[in-house]
């Protein structure tokens, strides 16, 4: 039922496949590969041919090579497919199965006929292009996406039953929250684990009724949806094999993935992975300065990378971002790639219990013990611990003489706890197996010199761990992505963080988290600029420039016009920008957004000035456009300028206060760009040990749970009130810190005491209780709210010494900002003046005029507040050597 694959010149399918494999063998291992490699490849080829899966490999390889030819990022592999040398040689996977001791039989077992299963990761943004290619190649009626059924899980079943029985929401919610939040949780398991639930079940008839009905419904399909990645491809129209349905605009099968496999149909998983896009975008930026760089050529034994991972500085590193994983990495201190494979395999429920033993043995090799010497070559790579499914299979082969195919069948039985099969295999493992003619099929441990007690002990250990053991092929492929992202962050932090920020451009919480990580790395994220910004985040000198696609009211076509026009020549003034973009997507809304986000700050006007004349300029340009450019026509702005249309009369207006500028940025870009209202409260935040909103939102290590106590130092974005049933007022406030945004619920008693604190722009200290529900963002129930004094009042009141930040801004002592410029008539002076006006403050500014070698103290209106963003922008405009703070 596989679709017909057309080979070049109608070459025999097997011969074509074999030729591709051998070409790859010579490419990876040289023209004279070791005989063991040739034997392994020939063995895999014979199994693939015998099982009838040659076309399967060719079909997968075809769309993978299509993606690569179109520069669509493709992952190194996932799942057991990475264990195939054939797949590695023809280019489906990117992990060397020989180097990492990966087993082909874990993927394709000659003793258990079933469809192989390649799961391929593609760039999240371009995955659909690969599916479209498959549809074009095999025909629209030969390809369909696959249905998936949402089933009633423990908590959901309880909530649905309670709703149907018309039981008050609060009662049902209380019952549901007694059920532990963990993977594969069932009501029976919850009753055994939760003492509160068990007690309520036995003492409360309503609870018992809900639980009993929910138990009967648990696991029942609740709704249909489309499988996130599954696609079926057939030789005849799909409708000849299975019934179809429509899901929105997509055609989907009415049979699930497992049923399709049982029917022998070809099922593929086209998965979208954001991190592949990040790696690709970073690589593209790196090649601008290093054209020879390739992520496929990096050194996987780079000590600097492992040192960075060992310190837990892994924000933005694939698989290594959670707090719990950072702690494990800091304790383990990985030194080689095998350590990364192991930690990805162990950091899961179940095998997590083995992490302390693994770390102890890793740092103290003398503590490693083996129950038999034959185990050492199998388990030495994991410090004496059974970690991988492949190790279970190798133990069966080495100690008892199993074939790897039979070993995989037993491993599967162990993982599914098939007790009858395991009991029979235990006897075979120890005593061996003979056929009816007395021929030995499996030698068994006793024949190989292993005593029965040791054999029983080893079998028991495998039995207990087999259900938790991880697929090493999958772990190795994902460890490769983890290492690649860590390598890029270690050696190319600006390019990598720019690509990472672009990948979360629509997620403000993640963006705030990664911008904070940039600051920790000493990288400033500069505000948007029409002369510097691209659509996405980009590297700009020693810093990162904000991407225009994150700004509201700017379409991609208009952003493209901005970039294309500036390639002709940079925009010289506000009017020059408006005139050149007129008729190319510029309108009142887009212009206002550009002004408010600061993308025009580096031109010749401040934001107040630009906003004051924006309508007049647009009207004037529209008038000229309608008059056909108006040869001989003189507009209002041309008067006195001798025809130079970018020399316009702008009213002399003071810039908005800093807080208003920041609010404009928040309104149009979704975040503060020139600074943050909480910058002045950093020491206070540390002193009260405030929690980070981002840590609460992404908590994966159990630190933050429902009803946990938290403390936040935040600024209020907006606040709305409503009446309760008792006719009292309560409030819902959206708040944010430098790392994320969340909602605070303020009940009447707390609101009464803190009503004056809940206004937009207020900075407040909130002590409260977490409320965490399924399918909802965590919220904080406020217990106490304190309005903090203004930044100036706080600075005056606190006597705690402040630590200098990484950019050497030290608020303990008076400082002066020195700026070297050619003259007060120079372009550099205008640029510096615009920037200084945005960041008003009390730090003196002295201009050094290089043409006359004079030092001039700037007027008080240009004194400033130093911060990384402002200093980064000045350094970019004037040159780093011309900006000194001391």
Secondary structure by P-SEA (a helix, b strand, c coil): ccccccccccccaaaaaaaaaaaaaaacccccccaaaaaaaaaaaaaaaaaccaaaaaaaaaaaaaaaaaccccccccccccccaaaaaaccccccccccccccccccccccbbbbbbbbbcccccaaaaaaaaaaacccccbbbbbbbbcccaaaaaaaaaaaacccaaaaaaaaaaccccccccaaaaaaccaaaaaaaaccaaaaaaaaaaaaacccccccccccbbbbbccccccccbbbbbcccbbbbcccaaaaaaaccbbbbbcccaaaaaaaaaaaaaaaccccccccccccccaaaaaaaaacccccccccccaaaaaaaaaaccccaaaaaaaaaacccccccaaaaaaaaaacccccccccccccccccccccccccaaaaaaaaaaaccccaaaaaaaaaaaaacaaaaaaaaaaaaabbbbcccccccccccccccccaaaaaaaaaaaaacccccccaaaaaaaaaaaaaaaaaaaccaaaaaaaaaaaacccaaaaaaaaaaaaaacccccccccccccccccccccbbbbbccccccccaaaaaaaaaaaaacccccaaaaaaaaccccccaaaaaaaaaacccccccccaaaaaacaaaaaaaaaaaaaaccccccccccccccccccccccccccccccaaaaaaaaaacccccccccccccaaaaaaaaccccaaaaaacccccccccccccccccccbbbbbbcccccccbbbbbbcccbbbbbbbcaaaaaaccccccccbbbbbbbbbbbbccccccccccbbbbbccaaaaaaacccccccccccccccbbbbbbbbccccccaaaaaaaaaaaaccccbbbbbbbcccbbbbbccccccccccaaaaaaaaaaccccccccc
